Amino acid sequence: MLTTIALASPGLAQVGTNTSSLEHEVVLSDLDSPWDMAFLPDGTMFFTEKCDGLSVRMPSGDVNALLGMEETEDYATTASDLFCDGQAGMNGVAIDPNFEENRRIYVYSASNQSDPPTNRLMRLEVNEDFTDVSDRTDIIDDVPYKTEATDHPFGGTGTHNGGRVRFGPEGEYIYLTTGDNHQAEIPQSPTIMGSKVIRVDTDGNAAPENAPPEGFDPRTFTYGHRNVQGITFHPETGQPIIAEHGPWHSDEITVLSNGGNGGWDPRDNMAGRGDCPDGYCGYMPNQNEGMNRYERAAFMPMTDFETYPDAMEPIWTNNGWSQGMTTAEFLRGEEWGQWDGAMVVGLMGIGFGGTPIGQRIDVMELQNEDGEISVQDVTEMTLPMESARFRSLVLGPDGSLYAAVDEGQIHKLTPPE
């Protein structure tokens, strides 16, 4: 039976009746941390595995391994500079809207081609029979990568890289999400391309409509984020909406405004704070112990309105919990009943300091009033399989919802006829 997180409406009750017995299929299994997926209209599915590389599943079900990372085997092409470390590796993938003409796809990965290593957005061309890729061009090569371990939870190298890659509704620009690397100066930095939502064309040039503050890198669409791993676009307004997991508190859903500040600034000795471990207050106070989430939020807010009163205000904060929210997508199609047009978000679950695990998919009914988006209801989806760490949710061309989970599977969820 569906469990409702917010107050249920009669409409959502009908939705529950319509989708309480989702059909389920395991599309792929025995994968190594699948991270993202992208579809062609015929069902061809490109997918990434964080520590292995890029592959494609054909409509027949056959899988071709295309681009492998260092020390991988059985890939058509191997790139020795691509590597996996901590949370870094091969992450987001997107298909060019003009794929039939240019055969281009885009993949985000950590690379040691430079010193120090960086995260890069690569453009590749897929051959006619989907067995190999070529003509790699790194259209963004300067997203920072965490090179040294620090005294923080999950404090190893390769932390907080963002990683989602999506084309906007105009089909012309790529949106890339990045993270703060546990480096306190990055989120509010005008020139370091971490903690940003970047918007560029397919050659990596800044979208001319970008409007960041004076002195910022022109590729910046928004800044001041912690570690955005989910971005999608409202089906009516086209507004970008991000999903971002918080630091022991306050997962956030935020509608982005061009040039906006996410309000994340974990520097020490500011905003009433003193010294923090390795100069980063992101998990403070008591970074290794549980405490009241609202007390944490008062000390180190995800969106610091006192310091940045014009920061973008989130439309949902997960009741103040942090449960590892990573991905967002819109459901579309009559088969979803009254969930047609609703947004789904995936949560991985952390369970720190008494936090409920929360490995789930939430369905959010949004309201649009003159371009002002708000959350009306949130309902936990009844899963036809065991819960898991939901890393990516993507709507397939068949209208089904595909879910990649860290445990190594890609699931297909289809509403009943």
TACOR-V33297 format. One record per residue. RES is the residue in three letters. SS is DSSP state (helix for helix, strand for strand, loop for the rest). PHI is phi in degrees with one decimal (NA if undefined). NEAR is the number of other ideal C-beta (glycine too) atoms within 12 Angstrom. Layout:
res=RES ss=SS phi=PHI near=NEAR
res=RES ss=SS phi=PHI near=NEAR
This chain:
res=MET ss=loop phi=NA near=14
res=LEU ss=loop phi=-70.2 near=28
res=THR ss=strand phi=-106.2 near=20
res=THR ss=strand phi=-102.0 near=21
res=ILE ss=loop phi=-88.3 near=28
res=ALA ss=loop phi=-107.0 near=21
res=LEU ss=loop phi=-62.5 near=15
res=ALA ss=loop phi=-80.0 near=23
res=SER ss=loop phi=-107.8 near=18
res=PRO ss=helix phi=-55.8 near=13
res=GLY ss=helix phi=-62.1 near=23
res=LEU ss=helix phi=-69.1 near=31
res=ALA ss=helix phi=-61.3 near=21
res=GLN ss=helix phi=-65.2 near=20
res=VAL ss=helix phi=-60.7 near=31
res=GLY ss=helix phi=-58.0 near=29
res=THR ss=helix phi=-61.2 near=19
res=ASN ss=helix phi=-76.6 near=28
res=THR ss=helix phi=-128.1 near=38
res=SER ss=loop phi=-78.7 near=25
res=SER ss=loop phi=-130.6 near=19
res=LEU ss=loop phi=-60.1 near=33
res=GLU ss=strand phi=-76.4 near=21
res=HIS ss=strand phi=-134.9 near=24
res=GLU ss=strand phi=-143.2 near=22
res=VAL ss=strand phi=-85.6 near=25
res=VAL ss=strand phi=-77.5 near=34
res=LEU ss=strand phi=-141.9 near=29
res=SER ss=loop phi=-138.7 near=20
res=ASP ss=loop phi=57.9 near=15
res=LEU ss=loop phi=-90.6 near=32
res=ASP ss=loop phi=-105.4 near=27
res=SER ss=loop phi=50.4 near=32
res=PRO ss=strand phi=-61.2 near=46
res=TRP ss=strand phi=-114.7 near=48
res=ASP ss=strand phi=-159.2 near=48
res=MET ss=strand phi=-143.3 near=48
res=ALA ss=strand phi=-150.6 near=41
res=PHE ss=strand phi=-117.3 near=34
res=LEU ss=loop phi=-91.2 near=26
res=PRO ss=loop phi=-58.0 near=15
res=ASP ss=loop phi=-85.6 near=18
res=GLY ss=loop phi=96.6 near=23
res=THR ss=loop phi=-56.2 near=31
res=MET ss=strand phi=-121.5 near=41
res=PHE ss=strand phi=-82.5 near=45
res=PHE ss=strand phi=-146.9 near=46
res=THR ss=strand phi=-114.5 near=49
res=GLU ss=strand phi=-118.7 near=41
res=LYS ss=loop phi=-53.7 near=39
res=CYS ss=loop phi=-109.1 near=30
res=ASP ss=loop phi=-117.2 near=35
res=GLY ss=strand phi=152.2 near=44
res=LEU ss=strand phi=-105.2 near=50
res=SER ss=strand phi=-134.9 near=43
res=VAL ss=strand phi=-136.0 near=41
res=ARG ss=strand phi=-103.4 near=34
res=MET ss=loop phi=-80.5 near=22
res=PRO ss=loop phi=-55.5 near=19
res=SER ss=loop phi=-72.1 near=13
res=GLY ss=loop phi=99.6 near=15
res=ASP ss=loop phi=-68.7 near=16
res=VAL ss=strand phi=-117.1 near=30
res=ASN ss=strand phi=-112.6 near=29
res=ALA ss=strand phi=-84.6 near=30
res=LEU ss=strand phi=-98.5 near=41
res=LEU ss=strand phi=-127.1 near=43
res=GLY ss=strand phi=-96.6 near=34
res=MET ss=loop phi=-88.7 near=37
res=GLU ss=loop phi=-55.2 near=26
res=GLU ss=loop phi=65.8 near=17
res=THR ss=loop phi=-91.3 near=28
res=GLU ss=loop phi=-124.2 near=12
res=ASP ss=loop phi=70.7 near=16
res=TYR ss=loop phi=-97.3 near=28
res=ALA ss=loop phi=-60.8 near=26
res=THR ss=strand phi=-131.3 near=29
res=THR ss=strand phi=-121.1 near=24
res=ALA ss=loop phi=-109.5 near=32
res=SER ss=loop phi=-69.3 near=17
res=ASP ss=loop phi=-86.3 near=26
res=LEU ss=strand phi=-85.3 near=42
res=PHE ss=loop phi=-144.6 near=32
res=CYS ss=loop phi=-120.0 near=32
res=ASP ss=strand phi=-158.7 near=28
res=GLY ss=loop phi=61.5 near=28
res=GLN ss=loop phi=-84.9 near=37
res=ALA ss=strand phi=-87.1 near=41
res=GLY ss=loop phi=157.2 near=40
res=MET ss=strand phi=-90.7 near=48
res=ASN ss=strand phi=-113.3 near=54
res=GLY ss=strand phi=-73.8 near=50
res=VAL ss=strand phi=-140.5 near=46
res=ALA ss=strand phi=-143.4 near=41
res=ILE ss=strand phi=-106.4 near=39
res=ASP ss=loop phi=-62.3 near=31
res=PRO ss=loop phi=-57.7 near=24
res=ASN ss=loop phi=-102.4 near=15
res=PHE ss=helix phi=-55.8 near=29
res=GLU ss=helix phi=-61.0 near=15
res=GLU ss=helix phi=-93.3 near=9
res=ASN ss=helix phi=-112.7 near=19
res=ARG ss=loop phi=61.5 near=22
res=ARG ss=strand phi=-95.4 near=31
res=ILE ss=strand phi=-132.3 near=46
res=TYR ss=strand phi=-133.9 near=47
res=VAL ss=strand phi=-135.5 near=54
res=TYR ss=strand phi=-109.6 near=47
res=SER ss=strand phi=-154.7 near=50
res=ALA ss=strand phi=-73.7 near=45
res=SER ss=strand phi=-143.5 near=36
res=ASN ss=loop phi=-102.2 near=26
res=GLN ss=loop phi=-64.7 near=23
res=SER ss=loop phi=-113.5 near=18
res=ASP ss=loop phi=-126.4 near=10
res=PRO ss=loop phi=-75.1 near=20
res=PRO ss=loop phi=-61.5 near=32
res=THR ss=strand phi=-136.9 near=34
res=ASN ss=strand phi=-93.8 near=50
res=ARG ss=strand phi=-132.3 near=41
res=LEU ss=strand phi=-102.0 near=46
res=MET ss=strand phi=-107.3 near=46
res=ARG ss=strand phi=-104.5 near=35
res=LEU ss=strand phi=-128.8 near=41
res=GLU ss=strand phi=-115.5 near=28
res=VAL ss=strand phi=-97.2 near=37
res=ASN ss=loop phi=-72.6 near=19
res=GLU ss=loop phi=-64.6 near=12
res=ASP ss=loop phi=-101.3 near=15
res=PHE ss=loop phi=60.5 near=29
res=THR ss=loop phi=-111.6 near=20
res=ASP ss=loop phi=-162.5 near=25
res=VAL ss=strand phi=-127.3 near=36
res=SER ss=strand phi=-153.7 near=21
res=ASP ss=strand phi=53.0 near=19
res=ARG ss=strand phi=-64.4 near=30
res=THR ss=strand phi=-132.5 near=22
res=ASP ss=strand phi=-86.1 near=27
res=ILE ss=strand phi=-83.1 near=32
res=ILE ss=strand phi=-134.2 near=40
res=ASP ss=strand phi=-128.1 near=29
res=ASP ss=strand phi=-129.0 near=28
res=VAL ss=strand phi=-79.0 near=47
res=PRO ss=strand phi=-67.4 near=38
res=TYR ss=loop phi=-127.2 near=46
res=LYS ss=loop phi=-78.0 near=36
res=THR ss=loop phi=-95.0 near=24
res=GLU ss=loop phi=-131.0 near=21
res=ALA ss=loop phi=-68.2 near=19
res=THR ss=loop phi=-133.9 near=29
res=ASP ss=loop phi=-84.6 near=20
res=HIS ss=loop phi=-146.7 near=31
res=PRO ss=loop phi=-57.3 near=26
res=PHE ss=loop phi=53.3 near=30
res=GLY ss=loop phi=-84.9 near=25
res=GLY ss=loop phi=-71.9 near=20
res=THR ss=loop phi=-69.5 near=29
res=GLY ss=loop phi=77.9 near=35
res=THR ss=loop phi=-95.1 near=37
res=HIS ss=loop phi=55.4 near=46
res=ASN ss=loop phi=-109.7 near=50
res=GLY ss=loop phi=63.6 near=50
res=GLY ss=loop phi=123.5 near=46
res=ARG ss=loop phi=-83.9 near=48
res=VAL ss=strand phi=-124.2 near=51
res=ARG ss=strand phi=-144.9 near=44
res=PHE ss=strand phi=-80.8 near=34
res=GLY ss=loop phi=-73.9 near=34
res=PRO ss=loop phi=-64.7 near=21
res=GLU ss=loop phi=-74.1 near=17
res=GLY ss=loop phi=74.7 near=19
res=GLU ss=loop phi=-107.2 near=20
res=TYR ss=loop phi=-118.9 near=36
res=ILE ss=strand phi=-98.7 near=43
res=TYR ss=strand phi=-104.6 near=46
res=LEU ss=strand phi=-122.8 near=53
res=THR ss=strand phi=-98.2 near=52
res=THR ss=loop phi=-133.1 near=54
res=GLY ss=strand phi=-126.3 near=50
res=ASP ss=loop phi=-97.0 near=45
res=ASN ss=loop phi=57.3 near=47
res=HIS ss=loop phi=58.8 near=43
res=GLN ss=loop phi=-113.6 near=37
res=ALA ss=loop phi=-65.2 near=36
res=GLU ss=loop phi=-80.5 near=24
res=ILE ss=loop phi=-67.6 near=39
res=PRO ss=loop phi=-56.3 near=46
res=GLN ss=loop phi=-98.8 near=35
res=SER ss=loop phi=-71.2 near=30
res=PRO ss=loop phi=-78.2 near=24
res=THR ss=loop phi=-121.2 near=21
res=ILE ss=loop phi=-83.5 near=29
res=MET ss=loop phi=-88.8 near=42
res=GLY ss=loop phi=-90.3 near=44
res=SER ss=loop phi=60.1 near=45
res=LYS ss=loop phi=-120.6 near=51
res=VAL ss=strand phi=-105.7 near=52
res=ILE ss=strand phi=-95.0 near=49
res=ARG ss=strand phi=-126.6 near=43
res=VAL ss=strand phi=-137.9 near=36
res=ASP ss=loop phi=-84.0 near=29
res=THR ss=loop phi=-75.7 near=33
res=ASP ss=loop phi=-103.3 near=21
res=GLY ss=loop phi=90.3 near=28
res=ASN ss=loop phi=-83.0 near=19
res=ALA ss=strand phi=-58.8 near=26
res=ALA ss=loop phi=-62.7 near=30
res=PRO ss=loop phi=-61.8 near=14
res=GLU ss=loop phi=-80.8 near=18
res=ASN ss=loop phi=-56.1 near=30
res=ALA ss=loop phi=-134.7 near=20
res=PRO ss=loop phi=-72.2 near=31
res=PRO ss=loop phi=-59.8 near=22
res=GLU ss=loop phi=-57.1 near=10
res=GLY ss=loop phi=91.9 near=12
res=PHE ss=loop phi=-83.6 near=28
res=ASP ss=loop phi=-55.4 near=29
res=PRO ss=loop phi=-66.5 near=26
res=ARG ss=loop phi=-75.0 near=37
res=THR ss=strand phi=-72.4 near=41
res=PHE ss=strand phi=-92.7 near=42
res=THR ss=strand phi=-139.8 near=42
res=TYR ss=strand phi=-145.4 near=45
res=GLY ss=loop phi=74.0 near=48
res=HIS ss=loop phi=-102.7 near=51
res=ARG ss=loop phi=-89.0 near=53
res=ASN ss=strand phi=-167.6 near=47
res=VAL ss=strand phi=-75.7 near=53
res=GLN ss=strand phi=-119.9 near=45
res=GLY ss=strand phi=-134.5 near=49
res=ILE ss=strand phi=-146.9 near=48
res=THR ss=strand phi=-147.3 near=42
res=PHE ss=strand phi=-135.0 near=30
res=HIS ss=loop phi=-61.7 near=32
res=PRO ss=loop phi=-67.2 near=22
res=GLU ss=loop phi=-95.3 near=20
res=THR ss=loop phi=-97.2 near=23
res=GLY ss=loop phi=77.8 near=23
res=GLN ss=loop phi=-66.6 near=31
res=PRO ss=strand phi=-72.9 near=40
res=ILE ss=strand phi=-128.1 near=46
res=ILE ss=strand phi=-112.3 near=50
res=ALA ss=strand phi=-114.9 near=49
res=GLU ss=strand phi=-141.5 near=50
res=HIS ss=loop phi=-91.9 near=48
res=GLY ss=loop phi=-93.0 near=44
res=PRO ss=loop phi=-95.1 near=43
res=TRP ss=loop phi=72.2 near=42
res=HIS ss=loop phi=-162.1 near=39
res=SER ss=loop phi=61.3 near=36
res=ASP ss=loop phi=-56.2 near=47
res=GLU ss=strand phi=-132.7 near=45
res=ILE ss=strand phi=-108.5 near=41
res=THR ss=strand phi=-135.1 near=43
res=VAL ss=strand phi=-84.4 near=36
res=LEU ss=loop phi=-81.2 near=46
res=SER ss=loop phi=-120.5 near=27
res=ASN ss=loop phi=-54.1 near=27
res=GLY ss=loop phi=84.8 near=27
res=GLY ss=loop phi=-75.8 near=32
res=ASN ss=strand phi=-107.3 near=36
res=GLY ss=loop phi=-74.5 near=47
res=GLY ss=loop phi=80.6 near=35
res=TRP ss=loop phi=-91.3 near=49
res=ASP ss=loop phi=-148.5 near=37
res=PRO ss=loop phi=-88.1 near=46
res=ARG ss=strand phi=-68.8 near=30
res=ASP ss=loop phi=-85.8 near=23
res=ASN ss=loop phi=56.8 near=15
res=MET ss=loop phi=-152.6 near=21
res=ALA ss=loop phi=54.2 near=25
res=GLY ss=loop phi=83.7 near=17
res=ARG ss=loop phi=-94.2 near=26
res=GLY ss=loop phi=-98.8 near=15
res=ASP ss=loop phi=-67.9 near=16
res=CYS ss=loop phi=-127.6 near=28
res=PRO ss=helix phi=-54.7 near=25
res=ASP ss=helix phi=51.3 near=24
res=GLY ss=helix phi=72.8 near=23
res=TYR ss=strand phi=-129.4 near=37
res=CYS ss=loop phi=-95.6 near=36
res=GLY ss=loop phi=-58.9 near=46
res=TYR ss=loop phi=-114.3 near=38
res=MET ss=loop phi=-88.1 near=36
res=PRO ss=loop phi=-80.4 near=27
res=ASN ss=loop phi=54.6 near=23
res=GLN ss=loop phi=-63.1 near=29
res=ASN ss=loop phi=-108.0 near=17
res=GLU ss=loop phi=-131.1 near=16
res=GLY ss=loop phi=-73.7 near=21
res=MET ss=loop phi=-162.0 near=23
res=ASN ss=loop phi=-56.6 near=19
res=ARG ss=helix phi=-67.1 near=32
res=TYR ss=helix phi=-74.4 near=17
res=GLU ss=helix phi=-65.5 near=19
res=ARG ss=helix phi=-61.3 near=31
res=ALA ss=helix phi=-63.0 near=30
res=ALA ss=helix phi=-68.7 near=22
res=PHE ss=helix phi=-78.7 near=31
res=MET ss=loop phi=-136.4 near=41
res=PRO ss=loop phi=-68.4 near=38
res=MET ss=loop phi=-65.4 near=47
res=THR ss=loop phi=-122.4 near=36
res=ASP ss=loop phi=-88.9 near=33
res=PHE ss=loop phi=-75.1 near=22
res=GLU ss=loop phi=-67.0 near=18
res=THR ss=loop phi=-79.4 near=23
res=TYR ss=loop phi=-126.1 near=25
res=PRO ss=loop phi=-62.1 near=12
res=ASP ss=loop phi=-97.2 near=18
res=ALA ss=loop phi=-62.0 near=30
res=MET ss=loop phi=-67.1 near=37
res=GLU ss=loop phi=-88.9 near=27
res=PRO ss=loop phi=-65.6 near=36
res=ILE ss=loop phi=-95.1 near=32
res=TRP ss=strand phi=-159.4 near=36
res=THR ss=loop phi=-129.3 near=29
res=ASN ss=helix phi=57.0 near=39
res=ASN ss=helix phi=55.7 near=24
res=GLY ss=helix phi=81.8 near=25
res=TRP ss=loop phi=-85.9 near=37
res=SER ss=loop phi=-114.1 near=41
res=GLN ss=loop phi=-128.8 near=39
res=GLY ss=loop phi=73.6 near=38
res=MET ss=strand phi=-76.2 near=47
res=THR ss=strand phi=-126.3 near=50
res=THR ss=strand phi=-150.2 near=49
res=ALA ss=strand phi=-143.1 near=47
res=GLU ss=strand phi=-158.7 near=44
res=PHE ss=strand phi=-103.4 near=38
res=LEU ss=loop phi=-82.7 near=42
res=ARG ss=loop phi=-142.5 near=28
res=GLY ss=loop phi=123.6 near=23
res=GLU ss=helix phi=-60.3 near=14
res=GLU ss=helix phi=-63.1 near=23
res=TRP ss=helix phi=-86.3 near=31
res=GLY ss=helix phi=59.6 near=28
res=GLN ss=helix phi=-77.8 near=28
res=TRP ss=helix phi=-85.7 near=40
res=ASP ss=loop phi=-61.8 near=24
res=GLY ss=loop phi=95.5 near=29
res=ALA ss=loop phi=-80.7 near=39
res=MET ss=strand phi=-101.7 near=49
res=VAL ss=strand phi=-113.4 near=44
res=VAL ss=strand phi=-128.5 near=50
res=GLY ss=strand phi=-104.6 near=47
res=LEU ss=strand phi=-123.4 near=45
res=MET ss=loop phi=-91.7 near=38
res=GLY ss=loop phi=85.4 near=30
res=ILE ss=loop phi=-119.2 near=31
res=GLY ss=loop phi=73.8 near=19
res=PHE ss=helix phi=-85.4 near=29
res=GLY ss=helix phi=57.7 near=23
res=GLY ss=helix phi=89.7 near=16
res=THR ss=loop phi=-67.5 near=31
res=PRO ss=loop phi=-57.9 near=24
res=ILE ss=loop phi=-56.5 near=19
res=GLY ss=loop phi=70.8 near=32
res=GLN ss=loop phi=-78.8 near=31
res=ARG ss=strand phi=-161.1 near=37
res=ILE ss=strand phi=-116.6 near=48
res=ASP ss=strand phi=-100.7 near=44
res=VAL ss=strand phi=-106.6 near=48
res=MET ss=strand phi=-111.5 near=40
res=GLU ss=strand phi=-87.4 near=38
res=LEU ss=strand phi=-103.3 near=34
res=GLN ss=strand phi=-120.1 near=23
res=ASN ss=strand phi=-117.6 near=22
res=GLU ss=strand phi=-118.6 near=11
res=ASP ss=loop phi=55.5 near=9
res=GLY ss=loop phi=84.1 near=15
res=GLU ss=strand phi=-90.2 near=17
res=ILE ss=strand phi=-91.8 near=35
res=SER ss=strand phi=-139.3 near=24
res=VAL ss=strand phi=-93.5 near=31
res=GLN ss=strand phi=-94.7 near=25
res=ASP ss=strand phi=-152.0 near=30
res=VAL ss=strand phi=-128.9 near=36
res=THR ss=strand phi=-125.8 near=38
res=GLU ss=strand phi=-76.1 near=33
res=MET ss=loop phi=-70.4 near=44
res=THR ss=loop phi=-73.5 near=27
res=LEU ss=loop phi=-92.1 near=28
res=PRO ss=loop phi=-85.9 near=24
res=MET ss=loop phi=-142.9 near=25
res=GLU ss=loop phi=-66.2 near=16
res=SER ss=loop phi=-67.0 near=26
res=ALA ss=loop phi=-160.8 near=33
res=ARG ss=loop phi=-87.0 near=34
res=PHE ss=strand phi=-78.3 near=47
res=ARG ss=strand phi=-93.3 near=47
res=SER ss=strand phi=-147.2 near=52
res=LEU ss=strand phi=-122.3 near=43
res=VAL ss=strand phi=-138.3 near=46
res=LEU ss=strand phi=-80.6 near=37
res=GLY ss=loop phi=-81.6 near=33
res=PRO ss=loop phi=-65.7 near=21
res=ASP ss=loop phi=-85.7 near=26
res=GLY ss=loop phi=86.8 near=26
res=SER ss=loop phi=-83.1 near=34
res=LEU ss=strand phi=-97.0 near=47
res=TYR ss=strand phi=-101.1 near=42
res=ALA ss=strand phi=-127.1 near=49
res=ALA ss=strand phi=-94.2 near=46
res=VAL ss=strand phi=-121.7 near=38
res=ASP ss=loop phi=-59.5 near=30
res=GLU ss=loop phi=-69.6 near=26
res=GLY ss=loop phi=113.1 near=25
res=GLN ss=strand phi=-123.8 near=30
res=ILE ss=strand phi=-117.3 near=43
res=HIS ss=strand phi=-101.2 near=39
res=LYS ss=strand phi=-120.5 near=32
res=LEU ss=strand phi=-115.5 near=41
res=THR ss=strand phi=-127.8 near=26
res=PRO ss=loop phi=-66.9 near=35
res=PRO ss=loop phi=-68.2 near=18
res=GLU ss=loop phi=-67.1 near=12
